[in-house]
């Protein structure tokens, strides 16, 4: 009887712990004001670039949503709203969609990215419409340059998928390639020419490097994580576990010249060459993560925190910097104590998809203009056209108001 009671108590404790864990999430935090120096850098950035930055944040949802803002840090707004965890967004090459990870059920920490059965890959239009699940049991999805296929990971394997046919192809089996069990392939980034794969190895191996997909073979870059290519494959960049910062494990962002998929500069016993150091913020907030080069290779966006490490829990803030300018010109572009992580940047004019009500309003407005121009001395038929156009415009405006919440709907 005593053993039975102990077993029941233990089972209840486990169930309670599971219930508590299921309700977990990141701190939602609160908005903060920039310092005068930060405001100066932010003001200097405004109007310099056209495009968007997407990222995952807990500021309005402890389970994280995907948000979007202008590339100069203005007009931040939610792109997804879900009870599950949305993270690792990547903008399509044409700027029309965003690819992202979503948990299958409620809260799941980023540390569980090694368990593909907990995640799916989704897309959403750049205006927040048409959320669509495109791959089951997958993480770390990225676009290929033509926007017609994606690359993603399932624990120790990397695949590509053609979006039109949904046909998947195995690109790399980590355990076979490295002849070692338990190898996890995180954040696989295929080179623009499709011949090499930059990977962060986890599980039974912990390093970064490049796998040659045509000849086979591994070229180690070093320790750290999040290794990726620039737009033409001539550079590799990654996070390195050294540098400034007030954390127990400081970090910095390095970049290297690449030839035939191989890193040219070396990081070894004698330290890191000066030309390899890309970004290491001065001061305490210098635990850099999530680096992402702009499509033209001239700008860098990333996150940094002054304490803690967990990617999805601590107060990472996002920064934007024109490469080659003084480090002091780096502009902090988020000001919120919630968690901000995994930004992506896209340059260009964002495609605008108008709602049916907006399209109707445009047509009605055009009809009004045309009818009004002919109203002087118009026939009865023309006057009827004008009256009908005004009715259509009135109805379209009302529909838009109800959609945006500025006009109460009819009872």
Long-range contacts (C-beta under 8 A, 24 or more apart in sequence): 21-107, 22-106, 22-107, 23-107, 24-62, 24-107, 24-109, 25-58, 25-61, 25-62, 25-63, 25-64, 25-107, 26-58, 26-62, 26-63, 26-64, 26-312, 26-313, 26-338, 26-339, 27-58, 27-62, 27-313, 27-315, 27-337, 27-338, 27-339, 28-58, 28-59, 28-60, 28-61, 28-62, 28-338, 29-58, 29-59, 29-315, 29-336, 29-337, 29-338, 29-339, 30-336, 30-337, 30-338, 31-59, 31-335, 31-336, 32-335, 32-336, 32-337, 33-335, 34-332, 34-335, 38-331, 38-332, 38-335, 41-328, 41-329, 41-330, 41-331, 41-332, 42-73, 42-331, 42-332, 42-333, 44-329, 44-331, 45-72, 45-73, 45-320, 45-331, 45-333, 46-72, 46-73, 46-74, 47-72, 48-72, 48-322, 49-294, 49-299, 49-347, 50-347, 50-348, 50-349, 51-95, 51-294, 51-345, 51-346, 51-347, 51-348, 51-350, 52-91, 52-95, 52-126, 52-345, 52-346, 52-350, 53-301, 53-318, 53-320, 53-333, 53-343, 53-344, 53-345, 53-346, 54-79, 54-89, 54-90, 54-91, 54-98, 54-343, 54-344, 54-346, 55-89, 55-318, 55-340, 55-341, 55-342, 55-343, 55-344, 56-86, 56-87, 56-88, 56-89, 56-100, 56-312, 56-339, 56-340, 56-341, 56-342, 57-334, 57-336, 57-338, 57-339, 57-340, 57-341, 58-312, 58-338, 58-339, 59-336, 59-338, 59-339, 59-340, 60-338, 62-107, 63-103, 63-106, 63-107, 64-312, 64-339, 66-98, 66-100, 66-124, 68-98, 68-126, 69-333, 71-299, 71-320, 71-345, 71-346, 71-347, 72-320, 72-333, 73-320, 73-331, 73-333, 73-334, 76-334, 78-128, 79-124, 79-126, 79-128, 80-124, 80-128, 80-131, 84-108, 85-312, 86-122, 87-312, 87-341, 87-342, 88-139, 88-140, 88-141, 88-342, 89-342, 89-344, 90-141, 90-142, 90-143, 90-344, 91-126, 91-143, 91-344, 91-345, 91-346, 92-123, 92-143, 92-147, 93-143, 93-145, 93-146, 93-147, 94-147, 94-351, 95-126, 95-346, 95-348, 95-349, 95-350, 95-351, 96-125, 96-126, 96-351, 97-123, 97-124, 97-125, 97-126, 98-123, 98-124, 98-125, 98-126, 98-344, 99-123, 99-134, 99-141, 99-142, 99-143, 99-150, 100-124, 100-141, 101-139, 101-140, 101-141, 102-133, 109-310, 109-312, 109-313, 110-310, 110-311, 110-312, 111-310, 113-139, 113-140, 113-186, 114-155, 114-184, 114-186, 114-202, 114-203, 115-155, 116-153, 116-154, 116-155, 121-150, 121-152, 125-353, 126-350, 126-351, 127-352, 127-353, 129-353, 134-161, 134-163, 134-166, 135-161, 135-168, 140-186, 140-187, 140-188, 142-188, 142-189, 142-190, 144-190, 144-194, 145-192, 151-188, 151-189, 151-190, 152-188, 153-185, 153-186, 153-187, 153-188, 155-184, 155-185, 156-182, 156-183, 156-184, 156-185, 156-203, 157-185, 158-185, 158-188, 158-197, 158-199, 160-190, 171-197, 171-213, 172-197, 172-199, 172-211, 172-213, 174-201, 177-211, 177-216, 177-218, 178-205, 178-218, 180-204, 180-205, 186-225, 187-225, 187-226, 187-227, 187-228, 189-227, 189-228, 189-229, 191-229, 191-233, 191-261, 192-229, 192-231, 192-232, 192-233, 193-233, 195-261, 196-233, 196-261, 198-227, 198-228, 198-229, 198-236, 199-227, 200-225, 200-226, 200-227, 208-238, 210-236, 210-258, 210-261, 210-262, 210-263, 212-261, 219-261, 219-262, 219-263, 221-256, 221-263, 221-267, 222-267, 224-251, 224-254, 226-289, 226-290, 226-291, 228-291, 228-292, 228-293, 229-258, 230-255, 230-293, 230-297, 231-293, 231-295, 231-296, 231-297, 232-297, 233-258, 233-261, 234-258, 235-293, 235-297, 236-263, 237-278, 237-291, 237-293, 238-291, 239-288, 239-289, 239-291, 240-267, 240-272, 242-272, 243-280, 243-286, 243-288, 244-280, 244-281, 244-282, 244-283, 244-286, 245-281, 245-284, 245-285, 245-286, 245-287, 245-288, 245-304, 245-306, 246-283, 246-284, 246-285, 246-286, 246-287, 246-306, 246-307, 247-287, 247-305, 247-306, 247-307, 247-308, 247-309, 248-309, 249-287, 249-309, 250-286, 250-287, 251-286, 251-287, 251-288, 251-289, 252-277, 252-278, 252-279, 252-280, 252-286, 252-288, 253-278, 253-279, 253-280, 253-288, 253-291, 253-300, 253-302, 254-278, 278-323, 279-321, 279-327, 279-330, 280-327, 281-319, 281-327, 281-330, 282-327, 282-328, 285-317, 289-316, 289-341, 290-316, 290-341, 290-342, 290-343, 292-343, 292-344, 292-345, 293-345, 294-345, 294-347, 295-345, 295-346, 295-347, 296-347, 297-323, 298-322, 298-323, 299-323, 299-345, 301-333, 301-343, 301-344, 301-345, 302-343, 303-340, 303-341, 303-342, 303-343, 311-341, 311-342, 312-339, 312-341, 313-339, 314-339, 315-339, 316-340, 316-341, 318-343, 355-400, 355-403, 357-396, 357-399, 357-400, 357-403, 358-396, 358-400, 360-392, 360-395, 360-396, 360-399, 361-393, 361-396, 361-397, 361-400, 363-392, 364-389, 364-390, 364-392, 364-393, 364-395, 364-396, 365-393, 367-392, 367-393, 368-393
